[in-house]
């Protein structure tokens, strides 16, 4: 089976394939139709670009330069792995045919390196440090699309959404923070159509993994010696991951996951009676049951767990808080990227359900208020947002794209309105169509990132 992330099948004619894709691209930007010859990852990216009203003749904008750029990238975590990137990809950057580039989690280019002549050629499309290369700014491209789908990918010639970029082929892989598992950027190589070979994708994937291993080793040493805060990941997974900085993350059982989430949300601590209420609600549970759970958890955590009241001596950084902090700062793309799904989605603990609902509501309200078609599209393409009628209606209302795409949106809205028993187009959409139904959460089991 052909790897869907590779641009060309083995033995395919690059010139013939370029012609096919270029014709498909013209058909899409003029009529909104996508032919079967377009890879799914590219077709979905083109649809996101159309939803964001990206113009096919666009070039990237530059929003950081000179001292501001230097200060920003020196503080970025990927600055620590630039020597490794240069060591592993230096020959690629110096061979006169390729460029090595590194961008942050928002698609902003931090470094673009290579032969001076190739760099001058790339400058014509603003493929330079400080320029924004996320999909919502410059359409389908390897680093921007790798960030959008969180996967290594090749983008070949006319698969690029914007025509000024279609002379190039590129391969990129996302890089994650090894402790929080959040995206921190992408590594990319850009050049001619020979980069559509499988080796280029494997090369950037291996380089991204080497960078993550390097950062993990630094975090383990620094966390153990400097007493760094633990990291708790509980979004989109039924069993939370706790990383204390001293080895592999610890996968917690479901009840221990709930206890950790609740204690992390209450730094002041919780009495046994209050913790039991947050975990079990009005159910009759003996104090011995809770003490037994906490005793087992203390065996895993050691001195991290204190009692009278029950609290964590060192508060962990949580992915739940990361989303909330991004929302508080008005950084909605980062908040959406960090949101890996509902908090402990199968948990029925009242305290966890309250935290889950509060975060979902904050994020949804911000998305609806933004009216950003790219962000709305990202939400409805997720397992937890695919049946969210209110979001689909907001996406349709703000759409400025082709007739075919608008018809597809209308069809999905009608389908969901029928499913929710809403006969009149004037009836308001249910506020939480995906929310507190345990069965709805069970329809997906987003894997925890190890």
MARVOPA-638353 format. One record per residue (C-alpha): x, y negated, z. Coordinates in pm, 1 decimal. Each point is the difference from the previous one (the first is absolute). Layout:
<site px="X" py="Y" pz="Z"/>
...
This chain:
<site px="0.0" py="0.0" pz="0.0"/>
<site px="130.3" py="-343.7" pz="-91.3"/>
<site px="103.0" py="-221.2" pz="289.7"/>
<site px="-255.0" py="-287.7" pz="-5.0"/>
<site px="258.1" py="-244.7" pz="138.3"/>
<site px="231.5" py="53.7" pz="-299.9"/>
<site px="-59.3" py="-210.8" pz="-309.0"/>
<site px="95.0" py="257.0" pz="-265.0"/>
<site px="-34.5" py="373.4" pz="-28.9"/>
<site px="318.4" py="186.9" pz="-86.9"/>
<site px="64.5" py="-22.4" pz="-374.4"/>
<site px="-248.6" py="-281.6" pz="-60.6"/>
<site px="88.0" py="-259.8" pz="-262.4"/>
<site px="54.4" py="-332.1" pz="180.0"/>
<site px="-80.8" py="-216.6" pz="-304.0"/>
<site px="-321.3" py="187.1" pz="-73.9"/>
<site px="-105.0" py="-16.1" pz="362.9"/>
<site px="69.0" py="-374.6" pz="12.1"/>
<site px="-229.3" py="-52.8" pz="-297.9"/>
<site px="-279.0" py="202.6" pz="159.1"/>
<site px="17.0" py="-186.6" pz="326.4"/>
<site px="26.1" py="-340.4" pz="-166.6"/>
<site px="-319.8" py="67.7" pz="-197.2"/>
<site px="-171.1" py="118.3" pz="318.9"/>
<site px="114.6" py="-313.6" pz="180.5"/>
<site px="-142.5" py="-226.5" pz="-270.2"/>
<site px="-329.2" py="190.4" pz="11.7"/>
<site px="-18.2" py="-39.2" pz="376.8"/>
<site px="76.4" py="-373.3" pz="17.5"/>
<site px="-242.7" py="-78.8" pz="-282.5"/>
<site px="-282.6" py="248.1" pz="63.6"/>
<site px="54.8" py="140.9" pz="349.4"/>
<site px="20.1" py="358.9" pz="-125.4"/>
<site px="276.5" py="241.5" pz="104.2"/>
<site px="97.0" py="282.7" pz="-232.1"/>
<site px="76.7" py="352.8" pz="113.7"/>
<site px="366.1" py="-41.2" pz="-95.8"/>
<site px="58.6" py="-243.2" pz="290.0"/>
<site px="129.5" py="160.3" pz="320.6"/>
<site px="-238.4" py="-23.6" pz="295.7"/>
<site px="248.0" py="-194.8" pz="212.3"/>
<site px="33.7" py="-255.7" pz="-280.3"/>
<site px="-372.7" py="-12.8" pz="-76.7"/>
<site px="-82.4" py="-66.8" pz="364.9"/>
<site px="269.4" py="-266.6" pz="15.9"/>
<site px="-135.6" py="-173.6" pz="-312.4"/>
<site px="-344.0" py="-5.1" pz="162.9"/>
<site px="144.5" py="-160.3" pz="313.3"/>
<site px="175.0" py="-259.1" pz="-215.8"/>
<site px="-319.3" py="-82.9" pz="-187.1"/>
<site px="-180.2" py="-27.9" pz="332.0"/>
<site px="261.8" py="-249.5" pz="117.9"/>
<site px="-40.7" py="-200.5" pz="-323.9"/>
<site px="367.3" py="45.9" pz="-90.5"/>
<site px="64.4" py="-153.5" pz="-341.5"/>
<site px="177.1" py="237.7" pz="-244.4"/>
<site px="244.1" py="-277.5" pz="-97.0"/>
<site px="99.4" py="-77.9" pz="359.6"/>
<site px="353.6" py="-26.6" pz="129.6"/>
<site px="88.9" py="33.0" pz="366.1"/>
<site px="-5.8" py="-306.8" pz="221.5"/>
<site px="294.3" py="-90.5" pz="223.7"/>
<site px="-95.1" py="-96.2" pz="354.7"/>
<site px="333.4" py="23.7" pz="182.9"/>
<site px="339.4" py="-133.3" pz="-102.7"/>
<site px="337.7" py="-114.7" pz="128.6"/>
<site px="28.4" py="-31.8" pz="379.4"/>
<site px="-356.0" py="116.3" pz="67.2"/>
<site px="57.5" py="316.3" pz="-202.3"/>
<site px="336.4" py="65.6" pz="163.6"/>
<site px="-148.2" py="-34.9" pz="348.8"/>
<site px="-299.1" py="218.2" pz="-81.5"/>
<site px="191.5" py="289.9" pz="-147.4"/>
<site px="274.5" py="-4.9" pz="262.6"/>
<site px="-271.1" py="56.6" pz="261.9"/>
<site px="-171.4" py="275.3" pz="-198.6"/>
<site px="68.6" py="359.1" pz="113.3"/>
<site px="104.3" py="103.1" pz="-351.8"/>
<site px="300.1" py="-232.6" pz="24.5"/>
<site px="155.0" py="266.8" pz="224.3"/>
<site px="-15.4" py="261.5" pz="-274.6"/>
<site px="120.2" py="-213.6" pz="-291.7"/>
<site px="354.4" py="146.2" pz="30.3"/>
<site px="-154.8" py="346.4" pz="-29.2"/>
<site px="-210.5" py="-103.0" pz="-301.3"/>
<site px="309.5" py="-138.3" pz="-169.8"/>
<site px="198.4" py="313.0" pz="78.9"/>
<site px="-264.0" py="235.3" pz="-140.4"/>
<site px="-116.3" py="-212.7" pz="-293.9"/>
<site px="304.4" py="-217.4" pz="-60.9"/>
<site px="99.0" py="176.7" pz="-321.3"/>
<site px="-353.2" py="-51.5" pz="-130.3"/>
<site px="19.6" py="-370.3" pz="74.2"/>
<site px="341.5" py="-41.7" pz="-160.7"/>
<site px="-40.9" py="199.2" pz="-322.1"/>
<site px="-128.0" py="-293.0" pz="-206.3"/>
<site px="-339.2" py="159.1" pz="-66.6"/>
<site px="-183.2" py="2.3" pz="333.1"/>
<site px="-94.4" py="-214.6" pz="295.3"/>
<site px="-25.0" py="96.3" pz="365.3"/>
<site px="-272.1" py="-187.3" pz="185.9"/>
<site px="-140.8" py="6.2" pz="352.5"/>
<site px="-327.6" py="-163.8" pz="104.2"/>
<site px="-183.9" py="-44.8" pz="329.0"/>
<site px="-333.7" py="157.6" pz="92.7"/>
<site px="-189.3" py="-280.8" pz="-177.4"/>
<site px="186.2" py="43.6" pz="-328.3"/>
<site px="228.2" py="-301.5" pz="45.4"/>
<site px="336.9" py="64.9" pz="-162.1"/>
<site px="286.4" py="-21.8" pz="248.9"/>
<site px="292.0" py="119.2" pz="-213.5"/>
<site px="39.4" py="48.7" pz="-374.7"/>
<site px="348.5" py="117.7" pz="-97.5"/>
<site px="171.3" py="125.1" pz="-313.9"/>
<site px="201.0" py="-106.2" pz="-301.5"/>
<site px="-24.9" py="-376.0" pz="-55.4"/>
<site px="-127.0" py="37.5" pz="-357.0"/>
<site px="-282.6" py="231.5" pz="107.0"/>
<site px="-86.1" py="-235.1" pz="284.9"/>
<site px="-25.4" py="-295.2" pz="-238.9"/>
<site px="-238.2" py="201.2" pz="-215.6"/>
<site px="-213.4" py="84.5" pz="305.8"/>
<site px="-7.5" py="-364.2" pz="109.0"/>
<site px="-226.5" py="-76.4" pz="-297.6"/>
<site px="-282.7" py="179.3" pz="181.5"/>
<site px="104.9" py="-129.6" pz="345.1"/>
<site px="131.5" py="338.1" pz="112.6"/>
<site px="211.9" py="-182.3" pz="254.3"/>
<site px="36.3" py="-21.4" pz="379.9"/>
<site px="-283.2" py="-193.8" pz="160.3"/>
<site px="-257.7" py="88.4" pz="-267.3"/>
<site px="-325.4" py="179.1" pz="79.6"/>
<site px="-28.6" py="337.6" pz="-178.0"/>
<site px="-301.5" py="149.6" pz="172.6"/>
<site px="-279.7" py="119.4" pz="-228.0"/>
<site px="-231.0" py="-283.9" pz="98.3"/>
<site px="255.1" py="-254.4" pz="-130.1"/>
<site px="162.8" py="167.7" pz="-301.5"/>
<site px="-203.8" py="309.6" pz="-75.9"/>
<site px="113.4" py="359.3" pz="-37.9"/>
<site px="374.0" py="44.9" pz="58.9"/>
<site px="201.8" py="269.3" pz="176.0"/>
<site px="83.3" py="-176.8" pz="329.4"/>
<site px="-341.9" py="-167.2" pz="24.5"/>
<site px="-189.0" py="318.4" pz="-84.0"/>
<site px="220.6" py="213.6" pz="226.8"/>
<site px="-102.6" py="-231.2" pz="286.1"/>
<site px="-366.8" py="4.2" pz="-102.8"/>
<site px="-26.3" py="380.9" pz="-6.3"/>
<site px="276.7" py="71.2" pz="253.4"/>
<site px="173.8" py="246.0" pz="-231.9"/>
<site px="303.0" py="8.6" pz="-228.1"/>
<site px="-99.4" py="-70.0" pz="-360.1"/>
<site px="135.4" py="-76.0" pz="-346.7"/>
<site px="-155.5" py="-270.4" pz="-215.0"/>
<site px="81.4" py="27.5" pz="-368.3"/>
<site px="6.7" py="-288.3" pz="-251.9"/>
<site px="-362.4" py="-86.9" pz="-92.4"/>
<site px="-132.1" py="152.8" pz="322.5"/>
<site px="96.6" py="-333.8" pz="155.2"/>
<site px="-312.8" py="-212.4" pz="20.1"/>
<site px="168.3" py="-326.7" pz="-96.2"/>
<site px="143.4" py="-16.7" pz="-349.9"/>
<site px="323.4" py="-189.2" pz="87.7"/>
<site px="106.5" py="307.9" pz="202.3"/>
<site px="-82.5" py="262.4" pz="-263.5"/>
<site px="352.5" py="16.0" pz="-140.7"/>
<site px="117.1" py="161.8" pz="323.6"/>
<site px="-35.2" py="334.9" pz="174.7"/>
<site px="47.3" py="36.4" pz="373.1"/>
<site px="-11.2" py="252.9" pz="281.5"/>
<site px="-64.1" py="-92.3" pz="363.2"/>
<site px="-58.7" py="164.3" pz="336.0"/>
<site px="-148.8" py="-145.6" pz="319.7"/>
<site px="206.4" py="-21.7" pz="318.5"/>
<site px="-157.8" py="39.8" pz="344.4"/>
<site px="97.4" py="-98.5" pz="349.3"/>
<site px="95.7" py="340.0" pz="146.6"/>
<site px="-157.9" py="-80.2" pz="336.6"/>
<site px="-327.0" py="-171.0" pz="-90.1"/>
<site px="-26.3" py="166.9" pz="-345.7"/>
<site px="-119.0" py="-327.6" pz="-147.5"/>
<site px="117.7" py="-120.7" pz="-339.7"/>
<site px="292.6" py="-238.9" pz="17.2"/>
<site px="80.5" py="-25.4" pz="-371.0"/>
<site px="106.8" py="188.8" pz="-311.5"/>
<site px="318.2" py="88.8" pz="-189.0"/>
<site px="-8.7" py="-24.1" pz="-381.3"/>
<site px="214.3" py="54.4" pz="-306.8"/>
<site px="-96.3" py="-179.8" pz="-319.8"/>
<site px="128.6" py="39.7" pz="-354.3"/>
<site px="-88.2" py="149.5" pz="-337.3"/>
<site px="-243.3" py="278.6" pz="-86.4"/>
<site px="263.3" py="266.6" pz="76.1"/>
<site px="-88.2" py="-60.4" pz="366.4"/>
<site px="-318.4" py="199.4" pz="-64.2"/>
<site px="209.8" py="313.9" pz="56.1"/>
<site px="-77.8" py="201.1" pz="317.1"/>
<site px="346.4" py="-73.0" pz="140.8"/>
<site px="-72.0" py="-368.5" pz="55.6"/>
<site px="-306.5" py="71.5" pz="214.1"/>
<site px="188.6" py="262.2" pz="200.5"/>
<site px="286.1" py="-246.0" pz="49.4"/>
<site px="-212.2" py="-277.8" pz="150.0"/>
<site px="-191.5" py="248.3" pz="215.0"/>
<site px="322.6" py="141.1" pz="140.5"/>
<site px="134.3" py="-350.9" pz="60.7"/>
<site px="-317.5" py="-104.3" pz="184.4"/>
<site px="19.2" py="310.8" pz="220.8"/>
<site px="367.0" py="-66.5" pz="72.5"/>
<site px="-88.4" py="-356.6" pz="104.7"/>
<site px="-272.4" py="125.2" pz="233.6"/>
<site px="239.7" py="253.7" pz="153.1"/>
<site px="256.2" py="-275.6" pz="53.6"/>
<site px="-255.7" py="-224.0" pz="171.3"/>
<site px="-123.1" py="292.7" pz="210.4"/>
<site px="351.4" py="71.6" pz="121.7"/>
<site px="46.5" py="-365.7" pz="92.7"/>
<site px="-335.8" py="-5.0" pz="181.1"/>
<site px="79.0" py="315.6" pz="195.9"/>
<site px="331.2" py="-135.2" pz="125.4"/>
<site px="-130.0" py="-352.4" pz="59.9"/>
<site px="-325.1" py="116.7" pz="162.1"/>
<site px="172.8" py="236.7" pz="241.6"/>
<site px="271.2" py="-243.9" pz="99.1"/>
<site px="-204.8" py="-317.7" pz="7.7"/>
<site px="-321.3" py="146.4" pz="138.7"/>
<site px="-201.8" py="-79.0" pz="-311.9"/>
<site px="-378.3" py="25.3" pz="29.0"/>
<site px="-165.4" py="323.5" pz="-115.9"/>
<site px="-214.1" py="0.4" pz="-314.3"/>
<site px="-350.5" py="149.1" pz="-2.4"/>
<site px="-174.7" py="75.4" pz="-330.9"/>
<site px="-367.8" py="92.3" pz="28.2"/>
<site px="-170.3" py="-151.3" pz="-306.8"/>
<site px="-151.8" py="246.2" pz="-243.3"/>
<site px="113.4" py="309.8" pz="190.7"/>
<site px="-169.2" py="220.3" pz="256.5"/>
<site px="320.7" py="62.2" pz="195.2"/>
<site px="219.1" py="-300.2" pz="74.4"/>
<site px="376.5" py="-9.5" pz="-53.9"/>
<site px="216.4" py="-142.4" pz="277.1"/>
<site px="357.6" py="-100.5" pz="-85.7"/>
<site px="213.5" py="-77.9" pz="303.9"/>
<site px="315.4" py="-56.8" pz="-205.8"/>
<site px="166.1" py="318.3" pz="118.9"/>
<site px="-51.2" py="258.1" pz="-272.7"/>
<site px="-297.0" py="107.9" pz="-207.1"/>
<site px="-338.8" py="-162.0" pz="76.3"/>
<site px="-220.7" py="191.8" pz="242.3"/>
<site px="-340.0" py="111.1" pz="-126.6"/>
<site px="-254.8" py="-34.2" pz="280.3"/>
<site px="-310.0" py="209.3" pz="48.4"/>
<site px="-336.3" py="-165.0" pz="-52.7"/>
<site px="-75.3" py="-75.6" pz="365.5"/>
<site px="354.3" py="-121.9" pz="63.8"/>
<site px="-28.9" py="-216.0" pz="-313.6"/>
<site px="-314.3" py="-161.3" pz="141.2"/>
<site px="164.0" py="-61.6" pz="337.6"/>
<site px="306.9" py="-159.7" pz="-160.0"/>
<site px="-212.5" py="-226.6" pz="-222.2"/>
<site px="-208.0" py="-112.9" pz="297.9"/>
<site px="299.2" py="-63.7" pz="225.4"/>
<site px="180.3" py="-188.6" pz="-278.0"/>
<site px="-308.6" py="-222.3" pz="-34.0"/>
<site px="-8.5" py="-68.7" pz="376.7"/>
<site px="347.9" py="-106.5" pz="111.3"/>
<site px="-136.7" py="-88.1" pz="343.6"/>
<site px="-84.7" py="366.9" pz="52.4"/>
<site px="-321.9" py="193.3" pz="61.3"/>
<site px="-130.3" py="161.8" pz="316.2"/>
<site px="-87.1" py="366.5" pz="-20.1"/>
<site px="-370.5" py="-85.2" pz="8.5"/>
<site px="29.7" py="-255.9" pz="-280.5"/>
<site px="219.2" py="226.3" pz="-214.4"/>
<site px="-250.5" py="283.6" pz="40.6"/>
<site px="-279.1" py="-233.2" pz="-112.3"/>
<site px="201.7" py="-108.8" pz="-306.2"/>
<site px="72.1" py="363.7" pz="-89.2"/>
<site px="-319.0" py="185.4" pz="91.0"/>
<site px="-268.5" py="-266.9" pz="24.4"/>
<site px="-296.2" py="103.9" pz="214.2"/>
<site px="79.0" py="371.0" pz="-25.3"/>
<site px="52.0" py="173.8" pz="331.3"/>
<site px="370.6" py="85.6" pz="19.6"/>
<site px="179.7" py="84.3" pz="323.3"/>
<site px="301.4" py="-214.4" pz="99.9"/>
<site px="208.6" py="318.7" pz="-3.7"/>
<site px="-48.0" py="26.6" pz="-378.1"/>
<site px="143.0" py="-345.8" pz="-62.0"/>
<site px="285.5" py="50.3" pz="247.2"/>
<site px="93.1" py="322.4" pz="-178.4"/>
<site px="12.3" py="-179.7" pz="-337.3"/>
<site px="213.6" py="-279.0" pz="145.5"/>
<site px="231.4" py="249.5" pz="168.6"/>
<site px="61.9" py="173.1" pz="-333.2"/>
<site px="54.4" py="-334.3" pz="-170.0"/>
<site px="247.8" py="-103.8" pz="269.1"/>
<site px="191.2" py="317.7" pz="-75.7"/>
<site px="42.7" py="-126.7" pz="-356.8"/>
<site px="65.0" py="-365.7" pz="79.2"/>
<site px="195.0" py="20.6" pz="325.1"/>
<site px="48.1" py="-338.8" pz="169.2"/>
<site px="-182.6" py="-183.5" pz="-279.0"/>
<site px="-335.0" py="79.6" pz="168.5"/>
<site px="-71.9" py="-159.4" pz="335.9"/>
<site px="-299.7" py="42.3" pz="233.0"/>
<site px="-212.7" py="-198.4" pz="247.3"/>
<site px="-112.8" py="-140.5" pz="-235.3"/>
<site px="83.3" py="212.5" pz="-302.5"/>
<site px="214.4" py="-207.7" pz="-232.5"/>
<site px="296.2" py="13.4" pz="-237.7"/>
<site px="317.3" py="-144.3" pz="147.5"/>
<site px="117.6" py="-97.5" pz="-348.5"/>
<site px="-273.9" py="-103.1" pz="-241.1"/>
<site px="36.9" py="157.8" pz="-343.7"/>
<site px="-20.1" py="-182.8" pz="-329.2"/>
<site px="-318.2" py="134.6" pz="-161.8"/>
<site px="-113.0" py="3.4" pz="-360.8"/>
<site px="-339.3" py="-111.2" pz="133.8"/>
<site px="160.4" py="-314.7" pz="144.0"/>
<site px="200.1" py="-57.3" pz="-320.0"/>
<site px="-324.0" py="-36.1" pz="-197.3"/>
<site px="-146.2" py="-231.9" pz="261.5"/>
<site px="312.2" py="-215.9" pz="7.6"/>
<site px="0.9" py="-34.3" pz="-379.5"/>
<site px="-366.1" py="-102.3" pz="9.0"/>
<site px="72.0" py="-255.1" pz="271.5"/>
<site px="272.9" py="-148.4" pz="-220.9"/>
<site px="-234.1" py="-14.8" pz="-299.1"/>
<site px="214.2" py="251.5" pz="-192.3"/>
<site px="-279.8" py="211.1" pz="-144.7"/>
<site px="209.1" py="198.1" pz="-257.4"/>
<site px="234.6" py="115.5" pz="277.2"/>
<site px="-292.8" py="86.2" pz="227.1"/>
<site px="-163.5" py="208.7" pz="-273.3"/>
<site px="328.5" py="171.2" pz="-83.8"/>
<site px="58.2" py="87.0" pz="367.5"/>
<site px="-354.7" py="136.1" pz="41.7"/>
<site px="33.5" py="373.5" pz="-64.0"/>
<site px="-356.8" py="80.5" pz="92.2"/>
<site px="-227.9" py="-14.3" pz="304.7"/>
<site px="157.6" py="38.9" pz="342.0"/>
<site px="-2.3" py="370.1" pz="101.6"/>
<site px="-293.6" py="50.2" pz="-238.1"/>
<site px="-147.1" py="313.2" pz="159.4"/>
<site px="21.8" py="-127.8" pz="357.4"/>
<site px="-329.8" py="-41.4" pz="184.0"/>
<site px="157.0" py="-158.7" pz="307.3"/>
<site px="-203.2" py="-319.5" pz="61.3"/>
<site px="308.3" py="-214.1" pz="59.7"/>
<site px="166.7" py="119.7" pz="-319.5"/>
<site px="-318.9" py="-44.4" pz="-201.9"/>
<site px="-25.1" py="-358.9" pz="127.3"/>
<site px="360.1" py="-74.9" pz="-102.0"/>
<site px="-55.6" py="169.2" pz="-335.5"/>
<site px="-315.5" py="-199.5" pz="-72.3"/>
<site px="155.4" py="-328.7" pz="108.6"/>
<site px="299.9" py="38.0" pz="-231.7"/>
<site px="-210.5" py="117.1" pz="-295.4"/>
<site px="-240.6" py="-289.1" pz="44.6"/>
<site px="281.2" py="-257.1" pz="18.8"/>
<site px="160.9" py="134.7" pz="-314.8"/>
<site px="-325.8" py="28.5" pz="-191.8"/>
<site px="-110.8" py="-351.5" pz="95.0"/>
<site px="334.1" py="-137.2" pz="-116.4"/>
<site px="-21.8" py="189.8" pz="-330.1"/>
<site px="-354.4" py="-116.8" pz="-68.1"/>
<site px="90.4" py="-359.1" pz="85.3"/>
<site px="305.3" py="9.0" pz="-227.2"/>
<site px="-197.6" py="105.6" pz="-311.0"/>
<site px="335.9" py="119.7" pz="-134.7"/>
<site px="-88.1" py="257.3" pz="-270.7"/>
<site px="335.3" py="177.8" pz="30.2"/>
<site px="-38.5" py="53.6" pz="373.6"/>
<site px="-367.3" py="94.9" pz="-32.3"/>
<site px="94.7" py="250.4" pz="-270.7"/>
<site px="267.5" py="148.7" pz="225.2"/>
<site px="-257.1" py="48.1" pz="276.2"/>
<site px="-265.7" py="174.2" pz="-210.3"/>
<site px="264.2" py="233.2" pz="-147.1"/>
<site px="76.6" py="143.9" pz="345.1"/>
<site px="-175.8" py="302.6" pz="153.9"/>
<site px="-139.3" py="-220.7" pz="277.7"/>
<site px="-116.2" py="-276.0" pz="-234.6"/>
<site px="-132.2" py="190.4" pz="-300.3"/>
<site px="-362.1" py="-5.1" pz="126.7"/>
<site px="11.1" py="-353.8" pz="139.1"/>
<site px="-290.5" py="-157.0" pz="-189.1"/>
<site px="58.3" py="-349.5" pz="135.7"/>
<site px="355.9" py="1.4" pz="-132.8"/>
<site px="-107.5" py="135.4" pz="-339.7"/>
<site px="-261.0" py="-276.4" pz="-26.5"/>
<site px="259.9" py="-264.0" pz="95.1"/>
<site px="236.5" py="140.0" pz="-263.7"/>
<site px="-271.9" py="-9.8" pz="-264.4"/>
<site px="-105.5" py="-353.5" pz="94.3"/>
<site px="352.9" py="-135.8" pz="-38.1"/>
<site px="95.1" py="197.0" pz="-308.0"/>
<site px="124.6" py="-181.9" pz="-309.2"/>
<site px="102.7" py="292.0" pz="-217.3"/>
<site px="-108.8" py="194.5" pz="-303.7"/>
<site px="-346.0" py="130.2" pz="-75.0"/>
<site px="91.3" py="367.0" pz="48.8"/>
<site px="140.6" py="-56.1" pz="347.2"/>
<site px="-296.5" py="-214.1" pz="105.7"/>
<site px="-238.3" py="272.3" pz="-118.1"/>
<site px="191.2" py="258.5" pz="204.6"/>
<site px="-23.5" py="-219.2" pz="309.8"/>
<site px="-372.1" py="-52.0" pz="-51.3"/>
<site px="-44.3" py="373.9" pz="-28.0"/>
<site px="187.0" py="67.6" pz="324.0"/>
<site px="-200.4" py="-265.9" pz="186.8"/>
<site px="-330.6" py="147.3" pz="-123.1"/>
<site px="115.5" py="348.8" pz="98.3"/>
<site px="85.0" py="-108.1" pz="354.1"/>
<site px="-319.3" py="-201.5" pz="43.5"/>
<site px="-201.2" py="310.8" pz="-92.2"/>
<site px="208.0" py="208.8" pz="242.3"/>
<site px="-78.9" py="-243.5" pz="283.6"/>
<site px="-369.8" py="-11.5" pz="-91.0"/>
<site px="3.5" py="-365.9" pz="-108.9"/>
<site px="-252.1" py="-41.7" pz="-279.0"/>
<site px="11.6" py="-376.8" pz="-35.7"/>
<site px="308.5" py="-182.9" pz="-122.0"/>
<site px="-83.6" py="-266.7" pz="259.5"/>
<site px="26.8" py="237.5" pz="295.0"/>
<site px="323.4" py="-64.8" pz="188.9"/>
<site px="267.0" py="264.7" pz="-17.5"/>
<site px="52.3" py="201.5" pz="317.7"/>
<site px="265.6" py="-175.1" pz="203.0"/>
<site px="199.2" py="311.8" pz="82.7"/>
<site px="-78.8" py="264.3" pz="-261.5"/>
<site px="316.6" py="193.2" pz="75.6"/>
<site px="24.0" py="-70.7" pz="371.7"/>
<site px="-94.9" py="199.2" pz="304.5"/>
<site px="-124.1" py="315.0" pz="-171.8"/>
<site px="235.2" py="273.2" pz="112.5"/>
<site px="-79.7" py="200.8" pz="-311.4"/>
<site px="98.3" py="-290.3" pz="-220.5"/>
<site px="338.9" py="-19.7" pz="166.9"/>
<site px="35.3" py="376.0" pz="-43.3"/>
<site px="-21.5" py="-37.2" pz="-377.1"/>
<site px="361.5" py="-100.3" pz="-3.7"/>
<site px="295.4" py="108.5" pz="204.1"/>
<site px="273.6" py="-241.2" pz="-90.5"/>
<site px="326.2" py="171.3" pz="82.1"/>
<site px="222.6" py="-144.1" pz="267.2"/>
<site px="336.4" py="-112.0" pz="-130.8"/>
<site px="266.8" py="202.1" pz="176.7"/>
